[in-house]
Amino acid sequence: MPMKSKQHTVKNVIPGSIAEELEIAPGDKLLSIGGEEVEDIFDYQFLTQEDYLEILIEKPDGEQWLLEVDKDPEEDLGLIFESGLMDEYRSCSNKCIFCFIDQMPPGMRPTLYFKDDDSRLSFLQGNYITLTNLSEKDIGRIIRYRLEPINISFHTMNPELRCRMLHNRFAGESLKKVDRFFEAGIHMNGQIVLCKGFNDGPELEFSIRELRKYQPYLESVSVVPVGLTRFREGLEPLEPFTPEDARAVIATIERFQKLSFEETGMHFIHASDEWYLTAGLEVPEAERYDGYLQLENGVGMVRLMKNEFDETMEKFRAAGRQPAPKEISLATGMLIAPVIEEQARRIMEAWPQIRLHVYRIVNDFFGPRITVSGLLVGADLLRQLTGKDLGSALYLPENVLRAGEDVFLDDMTRGELSAALQVPIHTVKSGGCDLLKQIFE
């Protein structure tokens, strides 16, 4: 029996669009474009770039319309589908020893347990993929549609070690897929989640040397420390990195940075901010981040924040700006707290009418080894801030809330926390100027 071709249900039609003129309506199904099946959003975008289209639509009653369209090549049809990807998300087939999702507590919302490993999300959202479930068809589509940059979780370039770390016997062989992207000139970024006693030390040096062979199409690689929660029963035993370990990792990375910059003008390999904060070292100057290619992976965020803060401070002081007297509080994760405390001190020195309280929040929910602000939950904030002097408002990092919503990871809402602490709660962007701007409002 032949497989049924994919059908994509129209969720909405943009007013005034070509689709509206063609009387396409919500509930209709897109069957094909130019006689070709549409697998996902990339097929759709590629096939609709022509100036002449034949679109096959099926109405809810089963009637099929073959519509002819003359348009400008870049003109959008105006269709919005039920799924933004126009396909199911592909889940991860690995059992990585460092997987954060495997270290989640039970009882959280189902979406937090989904492990994606989808090359399309790498292009759309910047997600990292392991290559293990990337088929020949997927590789061909990436090259055909120029879905770049593609973000790859390398972790190690030692095939046998990669199989062990990902608990997938195909994980080492899948590294050869990078050669295909390199030969096709597809730009890439990479990451290495470093696990003590596994892919650090000589193994890290080997991986960096191997990855440098893919320059310039492999533009950057970040090295981030494994995150370890208290929910690791039954998982591979892993140890946290000490300050001394962090300094050794930084020394290795900076040695290769110097070599790469001398040869290519790019630093290429980058240590995430967490290494420098753990080691008690100053983060590198802005120029070392090659335009902040790995910002979303925690590489350079502290330097960017510091520079923006310094520039905004200087701008406000030069303009003679004076904020109204106020007393407010800031709550943040343990890792970045020293930076926030220093900035708070400078603000109070410059404007004595401002009083700031900075509170370091220990992550009891995931465990004290989790020190980043983005994984703080409402329950920990409530318990540790109750009874504290919070002033007229509490400011939290924007990333403690689910993107676009007012919900913490434990499903407590900002409104519930605000009511419990009896103080208004505002969020601050990760840049260094947002807090100052809010203080001066």
For each residue, the residues with C-beta under 8 A, 3 or more apart:
1:
2:
3:
4: 7
5: 31 32 37
6: 37 38 39 87
7: 4 29 30 31 58
8: 29 30 38 44 81 82 83 86
9: 27 28 29 81 82
10: 13 19 24 25 26 27 28 29 30 79 80 81 82
11: 26 80 81 82
12: 26 80
13: 10 17 19 20 24 25 26 78 79 80
14: 17 19 20 76 78 79 80
15: 20
16: 20 78
17: 13 14 20 21 76 77 78 79
18: 21 22 69 71 75 76 77 78
19: 10 13 14 22 24 77 78 79
20: 13 14 15 16 17 23 24 78
21: 17 18
22: 18 19 55 67 69
23: 20
24: 10 13 19 20 28 57 67 79
25: 10 13 28
26: 10 11 12 13
27: 9 10 60
28: 9 10 24 25 57 58 59 60
29: 7 8 9 10 57 58
30: 7 8 10 33 38 44 55 56 57 79 81
31: 5 7 37 56 57 58 64
32: 5 35 36 37 38 55 56
33: 30 36 38 43 44 47 48 53 54 55 56
34: 47 50 53 54
35: 32 54
36: 32 33 43 47
37: 5 6 31 32 43
38: 6 8 30 32 33 43 44 47 86
39: 6 42 43 86 87
40: 43 44 85 86 87 120
41: 44 45 81 84 85 86 87 120 124
42: 39 45 46 120 123 141 145 147
43: 33 36 37 38 39 40 46 47 86
44: 8 30 33 38 40 41 47 48 86
45: 41 42 48 49
46: 42 43 49 144 145
47: 33 34 36 38 43 44 50 53
48: 33 44 45 53 76 77
49: 45 46 73 74
50: 34 47 53 73
51: 70 71 72 73
52: 68 69 70
53: 33 34 47 48 50 68 69 71
54: 33 34 35 66 67 68 69
55: 22 30 32 33 66 67 69 77
56: 30 31 32 33 64 65 66 67
57: 24 28 29 30 31 64 65 66 67
58: 7 28 29 31 62 63 64 65
59: 28 62 63 64 65
60: 27 28
61:
62: 58 59
63: 58 59
64: 31 56 57 58 59
65: 56 57 58 59
66: 54 55 56 57
67: 22 24 54 55 56 57
68: 52 53 54
69: 18 22 52 53 54 55 77
70: 51 52
71: 18 51 53 75 77
72: 51 75
73: 49 50 51
74: 49
75: 18 71 72
76: 14 17 18 48
77: 17 18 19 48 55 69 71
78: 13 14 16 17 18 19 20
79: 10 13 14 17 19 24 30
80: 10 11 12 13 14
81: 8 9 10 11 30 41 84 86
82: 8 9 10 11
83: 8 86 87 88
84: 41 81
85: 40 41 88 89 120 121 124
86: 8 38 39 40 41 43 44 81 83
87: 6 39 40 41 83 120
88: 83 85
89: 85 114 116 118 121
90: 116 117 118 133
91: 114 115 116 117
92: 115 116 117 130 132 133
93: 117 132 133 168
94: 99 117 130 132 166 167 168 171
95: 99 102 166 167 168
96: 99 102 130 155 165 166 167 193
97: 164 165 167 195 198 235 236 238
98: 165 193 195 226 227 238
99: 94 95 96 102 103 115
100: 103 104 227 229
101: 104 112 113 114 115
102: 95 96 99 235
103: 99 100 227 228 229 231 232 235 366
104: 100 101 108 112 113 229 231
105: 108 229 231 365 366
106:
107:
108: 104 105 112 113 409 410 411
109: 112 411
110: 113 114
111: 114
112: 101 104 108 109 409
113: 101 104 108 110
114: 89 91 101 110 111
115: 91 92 99 101
116: 89 90 91 92 121 127
117: 90 91 92 93 94 129 130 132 133
118: 89 90 121 122 127 129
119: 122 123 129 134 138 142 147 150
120: 40 41 42 85 87 123 124 147
121: 85 89 116 118 124 125 127 129
122: 118 119 125 126 127 128 129 147 150 151 152
123: 42 119 120 142 147 148 149 150
124: 41 85 120 121
125: 121 122
126: 122 151 296
127: 116 118 121 122 151
128: 122 151 152 153 191
129: 117 118 119 121 122 134 150 151 152 153
130: 92 94 96 117 133 152 153 155 166 168 171 174
131: 134 152 174 175 177 178
132: 92 93 94 117 166 168 170 171 174
133: 90 92 93 117 130
134: 119 129 131 138 139 174 177
135: 138 139
136: 139 140
137: 140 141
138: 119 134 135 141 142
139: 134 135 136 142 143 177 180 181
140: 136 137 143 144
141: 42 137 138 144 145 147
142: 119 123 138 139 145 146 147 148 150 181 186
143: 139 140 146 180 181 184 186
144: 46 140 141
145: 42 46 141 142
146: 142 143 186
147: 42 119 120 122 123 141 142 150 186
148: 123 142 186 187 188
149: 123 186 187 188 189 219
150: 119 122 123 129 142 147 181 186 187 188 189
151: 122 126 127 128 129 188 189 190 191
152: 122 128 129 130 131 178 188 189 190 191
153: 128 129 130 190 191 193
154: 157 175 190 191 192 207 211 221
155: 96 130 162 165 166 191 192 193 199
156: 161 162 165 192 198 199 203 207
157: 154 162 175 206 207 210 211
158: 161 162 172 199 203 206 207
159: 162 163 171 172 173 175
160: 163 164 172
161: 156 158 164 165 198 199 203
162: 155 156 157 158 159 165 166 171 172 175
163: 159 160 166 167 168 169 170 171 172
164: 97 160 161 167 198
165: 96 97 98 155 156 161 162 171 195 198 199
166: 94 95 96 130 132 155 162 163 171
167: 94 95 96 97 163 164
168: 93 94 95 130 132 163 171
169: 163
170: 132 163 173 174
171: 94 130 132 159 162 163 165 166 168 174 175
172: 158 159 160 162 163 175
173: 159 170 176
174: 130 131 132 134 170 171 177
175: 131 154 157 159 162 171 172 178
176: 173 179 180
177: 131 134 139 174 180 181
178: 131 152 175 181 182 188 214 218
179: 176 182 183
180: 139 143 176 177 183 184
181: 139 142 143 150 177 178 184 186 188 217
182: 178 179 185 186 188 214 217 218
183: 179 180
184: 143 180 181
185: 182 217
186: 142 143 146 147 148 149 150 181 182 217
187: 148 149 150 217 218 219
188: 148 149 150 151 152 178 181 182 214 217 218 219
189: 149 150 151 152 218 219 220 221 222 293 294
190: 151 152 153 154 211 218 220 221 222
191: 128 151 152 153 154 155 221 222 223 224 294 297
192: 154 155 156 199 204 207 221 222 223 224
193: 96 98 153 155 224 225 226
194: 199 200 204 223 224 225 226 241 249
195: 97 98 165 198 199 200 226 238
196: 200 226 238 239 240 241 245
197: 200 238 239
198: 97 156 161 164 165 195 203
199: 155 156 158 161 165 192 194 195 203 204 207
200: 194 195 196 197 203 204 245 249
201: 204 205 248
202: 205 206
203: 156 158 161 198 199 200 206 207
204: 192 194 199 200 201 207 208 223 249 252
205: 201 202 208 209 252 256
206: 157 158 202 203 209 210
207: 154 156 157 158 192 199 203 204 210 211
208: 204 205 211 212 221 252 253 256 269
209: 205 206 212 213
210: 157 206 207 213
211: 154 157 190 207 208 214 218 221 269
212: 208 209 215 256 260 268 269
213: 209 210
214: 178 182 188 211 217 218
215: 212 218 219 260 264 266 268
216: 219 264 266
217: 181 182 185 186 187 188 214
218: 178 182 187 188 189 190 211 214 215 221 268
219: 149 187 188 189 215 216 266 268 290 293
220: 189 190 266 268 269 270 290 293 294
221: 154 189 190 191 192 208 211 218 268 269 270
222: 189 190 191 192 270 271 272 294 297 298 299
223: 191 192 194 204 249 253 269 270 271 272 275
224: 191 192 193 194 272 274 297 298
225: 193 194 240 241 246 249 272 274 275 278
226: 98 193 194 195 196 238
227: 98 100 103 369 370 372 375
228: 103 232 238 240 367 369 370
229: 100 103 104 105 232 366 367 369 370
230: 366 367 369
231: 103 104 105 366 367
232: 103 228 229 235 237 238
233:
234:
235: 97 102 103 232 238
236: 97
237: 232
238: 97 98 195 196 197 226 228 232 235
239: 196 197
240: 196 225 228 369
241: 194 196 225 245 246 249 275 278
242: 245 246
243: 246 247 278 279 280
244: 247 248
245: 196 200 241 242 248 249
246: 225 241 242 243 249 250 275 276 278 279
247: 243 244 250 251 279 281
248: 201 244 245 251 252
249: 194 200 204 223 225 241 245 246 252 253 271 275
250: 246 247 253 254 271 275 276 279 281
251: 247 248 254 255
252: 204 205 208 248 249 255 256
253: 208 223 249 250 256 257 269 270 271 275
254: 250 251 257 258 271
255: 251 252 258 259
256: 205 208 212 252 253 259 260 268 269
257: 253 254 260 261 267 268 269 270 288
258: 254 255 261 262
259: 255 256 262 263
260: 212 215 256 257 263 264 266 267 268 269
261: 257 258 264 265 266 267 268
262: 258 259
263: 259 260
264: 215 216 260 261 268
265: 261
266: 215 216 219 220 260 261 290
267: 257 260 261 270 288 289 290
268: 212 215 218 219 220 221 256 257 260 261 264 290
269: 208 211 212 220 221 223 253 256 257 260
270: 220 221 222 223 253 257 267 288 289 290 293 294 299 300
271: 222 223 249 250 253 254 275 276 299
272: 222 223 224 225 275 294 297 298 299
273: 276 277 283 298 299 300 301 302 303
274: 224 225 277 278 298 335 371 372
275: 223 225 241 246 249 250 253 271 272 278 279
276: 246 250 271 273 279 281 282 283 284 302
277: 273 274 280 283 302 335 336 338 339
278: 225 241 243 246 274 275 335
279: 243 246 247 250 275 276
280: 243 277
281: 247 250 276
282: 276
283: 273 276 277 300 302 303 306
284: 276 288 289 303
285: 288 303
286: 289 300 303 304 307
287:
288: 257 267 270 284 285
289: 267 270 284 286 292 293 294 295 299 300 303
290: 219 220 266 267 268 270 293
291:
292: 289 295 299 300 304
293: 189 219 220 270 289 290 299
294: 189 191 220 222 270 272 289 297 298 299 300
295: 289 292 299 300 301 304
296: 126
297: 191 222 224 272 294
298: 222 224 272 273 274 294 301 372
299: 222 270 271 272 273 289 292 293 294 295
300: 270 273 283 286 289 292 294 295 303 304
301: 273 295 298 304 305 430
302: 273 276 277 283 305 306 336 339
303: 273 283 284 285 286 289 300 306 307
304: 286 292 295 300 301 307 308 431 432
305: 301 302 308 309 339 430 431 432
306: 283 302 303 309 310 339 432
307: 286 303 304 310 311 432
308: 304 305 311 312 431 432 433
309: 305 306 312 313 343 432 433 435 436
310: 306 307 313 314 432
311: 307 308 314 315 432 433
312: 308 309 315 316 432 433 436 437
313: 309 310 316 317 346 347 350 436
314: 310 311 317 318
315: 311 312 318 319
316: 312 313 319 321 436 440
317: 313 314 320 321 350
318: 314 315
319: 315 316
320: 317
321: 316 317 440
322: 351 353
323: 326 351 353 354 439 440
324: 353
325: 353 354
326: 323 353 354 355 391 392 439
327: 354 355 356 357 391 392
328: 355 356 357 390 391 392 393 394 395 439
329: 356 357 358 359 385 388 389 390 391 393 394 395 423
330: 340 344 356 357 358 359 394 395 396 428 435
331: 358 359 361 376 381 384 385 394 395 396
332: 336 337 340 358 359 360 361 373 396 397
333: 336 337 360 361 363 371 372 373 374 375 376 397
334: 337 360 361 362 363 368 371
335: 274 277 278 371 372 373
336: 277 302 332 333 339 340 372 373
337: 332 333 334 340 341 358 360
338: 277 341 342
339: 277 302 305 306 336 342 343
340: 330 332 336 337 343 344 358
341: 337 338 344 345 358
342: 338 339 345 346
343: 309 339 340 346 347 432 435
344: 330 340 341 347 348 356 358
345: 341 342 348 349
346: 313 342 343 349 350
347: 313 343 344 350 351 354 356 436 439
348: 344 345 351 352 354 355 356
349: 345 346 352
350: 313 317 346 347
351: 322 323 347 348 354
352: 348 349
353: 322 323 324 325 326
354: 323 325 326 327 347 348 351 439
355: 326 327 328 348 391
356: 327 328 329 330 344 347 348
357: 327 328 329 330 388 389 390 391
358: 329 330 331 332 337 340 341 344
359: 329 330 331 332 384 385 388
360: 332 333 334 337
361: 331 332 333 334 376 380 381 384 385
362: 334 368 380 384
363: 333 334 366 367 368 370 371 375 376 377 380
364: 367 368 379 380 383
365: 105 376 377 379 380 409 410
366: 103 105 229 230 231 363 370 375 377
367: 228 229 230 231 363 364 370
368: 334 362 363 364 371
369: 227 228 229 230 240
370: 227 228 229 363 366 367 375
371: 274 333 334 335 363 368
372: 227 274 298 333 335 336 375
373: 332 333 335 336 376 397 399 400
374: 333 397 399 400
375: 227 333 363 366 370 372 409
376: 331 333 361 363 365 373 380 381 396 397 400 408 409
377: 363 365 366 380 381 408 409 410 412
378: 381 382 408 410 411 412 413 416 417
379: 364 365 382 383 410 412
380: 361 362 363 364 365 376 377 383 384
381: 331 361 376 377 378 384 385 396 400 408 417
382: 378 379 385 386 412 417 420 421
383: 364 379 380 386
384: 331 359 361 362 380 381 388
385: 329 331 359 361 381 382 388 390 394 421
386: 382 383 420 421
387:
388: 329 357 359 384 385
389: 329 357
390: 328 329 357 385 393 394 421 423
391: 326 327 328 329 355 357 394 423
392: 326 327 328 423 424
393: 328 329 390 423 424 425 426
394: 328 329 330 331 385 390 391 418 421 423 424 425 426
395: 328 329 330 331 425 426 427 428 435 438
396: 330 331 332 376 381 400 401 425 426 427 428
397: 332 333 373 374 376 400 427 428 430
398: 401 427 428 429 430
399: 373 374 430
400: 373 374 376 381 396 397 408 427
401: 396 398 405 406 407 408 414 427
402: 405 407 408 409
403:
404:
405: 401 402
406: 401 413 414 415
407: 401 402 411 412 413 414
408: 376 377 378 381 400 401 402 411 412 413 414 417
409: 108 112 365 375 376 377 402
410: 108 365 377 378 379
411: 108 109 378 407 408
412: 377 378 379 382 407 408 416 417
413: 378 406 407 408 416 417
414: 401 406 407 408 417 418 425 427
415: 406 418 419
416: 378 412 413 419 420
417: 378 381 382 408 412 413 414 420 421 425
418: 394 414 415 421 422 423 424 425
419: 415 416 422
420: 382 386 416 417
421: 382 385 386 390 394 417 418 425
422: 418 419
423: 329 390 391 392 393 394 418
424: 392 393 394 418
425: 393 394 395 396 414 417 418 421
426: 393 394 395 396 438
427: 395 396 397 398 400 401 414
428: 330 395 396 397 398 434 435 438
429: 398 434
430: 301 305 397 398 399
431: 304 305 308 434
432: 304 305 306 307 308 309 310 311 312 343 435 436
433: 308 309 311 312 436 437
434: 428 429 431 437 438
435: 309 330 343 395 428 432 438 439
436: 309 312 313 316 347 432 433 439 440
437: 312 433 434 440 441
438: 395 426 428 434 435 441
439: 323 326 328 347 354 435 436
440: 316 321 323 436 437
441: 437 438
